[in-house]
């Protein structure tokens, strides 16, 4: 905390949720509570559909990432929230890309890559013989999904399940703006480069001491908007498969939140301590 700032993190968290970003959290928690009501139900789907299985996994992970983001935001832990926001952008791009075309084929590769990664993991993490045999069998069963012939006709193995890049996938599904605006910049936060600390940059007080702005919240609203939009997008894809919510009700809930984030000011609210200076 900086000089004349909140006495402790409890005071900061209380101000963030109850004053500074009260409306933001009302919208964010509204979608969170709504989605819990949907995803808490048992849902039916075609057991042979790889796409349904993929969306179940992606939808569940998106919910947990969104929940984590909202909780971190409520505590003013904006840099850590940014890391999860980046992950959620990635997940949303993947979900959109799988659903964009060739759904079953792409979902089969998405899920099948599990065995490839498990097999690679056994190179550094030893597995009991019986477990290793099962992993090798699983990997062999999906190997053909991740192979293609190059221009010379030579069979080559893919390095990723999608044989593409996140940037290219984002471009194909209309999410290049989110890739360039969130995913790429937040790489600094993910990998702890100096840019990661912009939000709590060191400053000098009149006494010459260095103070770190641990309570800085300047990107909180922007990250909340990002995670809201991405989670809402994945939730809509999830519901398209499982048909739990009525489409008009879901879209109305999503539109309400998106409209709110469109009209709010980008400048963060001024904390009491800052107003007193």
GIZIHU-V794055 format. One record per residue. N is the residue number from 1. SS is DSSP state (H for helix, E for strand, - for the rest). PHI is phi in whole degrees, -180 to 180 (none if undefined). PSI is psi as a letter, one per 40 degrees, with the letter a starting at -180 (NA if undefined). Layout:
N,SS,PHI,PSI ; N,SS,PHI,PSI
//
This chain:
1,-,none,i ; 2,-,-95,i ; 3,-,-58,h ; 4,-,65,e ; 5,-,-89,a ; 6,-,-61,i ; 7,-,-66,d ; 8,-,-158,i ; 9,H,-68,d ; 10,H,-62,d ; 11,H,-66,d ; 12,H,-61,d ; 13,H,-62,d ; 14,H,-64,d ; 15,H,-67,d ; 16,H,-59,d ; 17,H,-80,d ; 18,H,-98,e ; 19,H,-131,c ; 20,H,-58,d ; 21,-,-128,f ; 22,H,-57,d ; 23,H,-68,d ; 24,H,-58,d ; 25,H,-75,d ; 26,H,-63,d ; 27,H,-70,d ; 28,H,-62,d ; 29,H,-71,d ; 30,H,-61,d ; 31,H,-69,d ; 32,H,-62,d ; 33,H,-66,d ; 34,H,-64,d ; 35,H,-68,d ; 36,H,-62,d ; 37,H,-65,d ; 38,H,-80,d ; 39,H,-80,e ; 40,-,-79,e ; 41,-,-87,i ; 42,-,-74,h ; 43,-,-121,i ; 44,-,-106,i ; 45,-,-159,i ; 46,-,-64,h ; 47,-,-65,e ; 48,-,-93,e ; 49,-,-86,h ; 50,H,-67,d ; 51,H,-64,d ; 52,H,-62,d ; 53,H,-65,d ; 54,H,-64,d ; 55,H,-70,d ; 56,H,-64,d ; 57,H,-66,d ; 58,H,-65,d ; 59,H,-64,d ; 60,H,-64,d ; 61,H,-68,d ; 62,H,-62,d ; 63,H,-60,d ; 64,H,-67,d ; 65,H,-67,d ; 66,H,-64,d ; 67,H,-59,d ; 68,H,-61,d ; 69,H,-62,d ; 70,H,-64,d ; 71,H,-66,d ; 72,H,-65,d ; 73,H,-62,d ; 74,H,-65,e ; 75,-,-102,e ; 76,-,76,e ; 77,-,-91,g ; 78,H,-71,d ; 79,H,-64,d ; 80,H,-68,d ; 81,H,-61,d ; 82,H,-61,d ; 83,H,-64,d ; 84,H,-71,d ; 85,H,-61,d ; 86,H,-63,d ; 87,H,-62,d ; 88,H,-71,d ; 89,H,-62,d ; 90,H,-57,d ; 91,H,-62,d ; 92,H,-64,d ; 93,H,-61,d ; 94,H,-62,d ; 95,H,-62,d ; 96,H,-64,d ; 97,H,-66,d ; 98,H,-63,d ; 99,H,-81,e ; 100,H,-68,d ; 101,-,-163,i ; 102,-,48,f ; 103,H,-54,d ; 104,H,-66,d ; 105,H,-66,d ; 106,H,-68,d ; 107,H,-65,d ; 108,H,-63,d ; 109,H,-70,d ; 110,H,-58,d ; 111,H,-77,d ; 112,H,-64,d ; 113,H,-63,e ; 114,H,-52,d ; 115,H,-70,d ; 116,H,-65,d ; 117,H,-68,d ; 118,H,-63,d ; 119,H,-65,d ; 120,H,-64,d ; 121,H,-65,d ; 122,-,-68,e ; 123,-,-70,d ; 124,-,-113,d ; 125,-,-118,h ; 126,-,-57,i ; 127,-,-122,i ; 128,-,-57,i ; 129,H,-50,d ; 130,H,-66,d ; 131,H,-67,d ; 132,H,-61,d ; 133,H,-62,d ; 134,H,-67,d ; 135,H,-67,d ; 136,H,-62,d ; 137,H,-65,d ; 138,H,-64,d ; 139,H,-64,d ; 140,H,-63,d ; 141,H,-70,d ; 142,H,-112,e ; 143,H,-55,d ; 144,H,-65,d ; 145,H,-69,d ; 146,H,-119,f ; 147,E,-135,i ; 148,E,-155,i ; 149,E,-100,h ; 150,-,-82,a ; 151,-,-64,d ; 152,-,-90,e ; 153,-,82,e ; 154,-,-86,h ; 155,E,-76,h ; 156,E,-124,i ; 157,E,-95,i ; 158,-,-75,i ; 159,-,-92,e ; 160,-,-137,i ; 161,-,-68,d ; 162,-,-98,e ; 163,-,54,f ; 164,-,-145,a ; 165,-,-143,i ; 166,H,-61,d ; 167,H,-63,d ; 168,H,-65,d ; 169,H,-63,d ; 170,H,-61,d ; 171,H,-64,d ; 172,H,-69,d ; 173,-,-111,e ; 174,-,75,f ; 175,-,-118,f ; 176,H,-63,d ; 177,H,-61,d ; 178,H,-74,d ; 179,H,-63,d ; 180,H,-77,d ; 181,H,-89,d ; 182,H,-128,d ; 183,H,-58,d ; 184,-,-66,d ; 185,-,-63,d ; 186,-,-75,e ; 187,H,-60,d ; 188,H,-62,d ; 189,H,-68,d ; 190,H,-60,d ; 191,-,-107,e ; 192,-,58,f ; 193,-,-79,i ; 194,H,-59,d ; 195,H,-63,d ; 196,H,-62,d ; 197,H,-100,e ; 198,H,-56,d ; 199,H,-69,e ; 200,H,-131,f ; 201,-,-55,i ; 202,-,-68,h ; 203,E,-132,i ; 204,E,-108,h ; 205,-,-87,i ; 206,-,-63,d ; 207,-,-84,e ; 208,-,91,e ; 209,-,-76,i ; 210,E,-92,h ; 211,E,-124,h ; 212,-,-101,h ; 213,-,-79,g ; 214,-,-65,d ; 215,-,-96,e ; 216,-,-64,h ; 217,-,-137,f ; 218,-,-64,d ; 219,-,-102,e ; 220,H,-60,d ; 221,H,-63,d ; 222,H,-65,d ; 223,H,-70,d ; 224,H,-63,d ; 225,H,-61,d ; 226,H,-60,d ; 227,H,-70,d ; 228,H,-62,d ; 229,H,-63,d ; 230,H,-68,d ; 231,H,-66,d ; 232,H,-60,d ; 233,H,-64,d ; 234,H,-68,d ; 235,H,-61,d ; 236,H,-65,d ; 237,H,-66,d ; 238,H,-61,d ; 239,H,-68,d ; 240,H,-62,d ; 241,H,-87,d ; 242,H,-96,e ; 243,-,54,f ; 244,-,-84,d ; 245,-,-94,i ; 246,-,-71,h ; 247,H,-52,d ; 248,H,-61,d ; 249,H,-66,d ; 250,H,-64,d ; 251,H,-64,d ; 252,H,-65,d ; 253,H,-65,d ; 254,H,-67,d ; 255,H,-62,d ; 256,H,-58,d ; 257,H,-70,d ; 258,H,-62,d ; 259,H,-64,d ; 260,H,-63,d ; 261,H,-68,d ; 262,H,-72,d ; 263,H,-97,e ; 264,-,-73,i ; 265,-,-74,i ; 266,-,-74,d ; 267,-,-72,h ; 268,-,-68,i ; 269,-,-64,i ; 270,-,-91,h ; 271,-,-71,i ; 272,H,-53,d ; 273,H,-62,d ; 274,H,-70,d ; 275,H,-69,d ; 276,H,-81,e ; 277,-,-76,NA
//
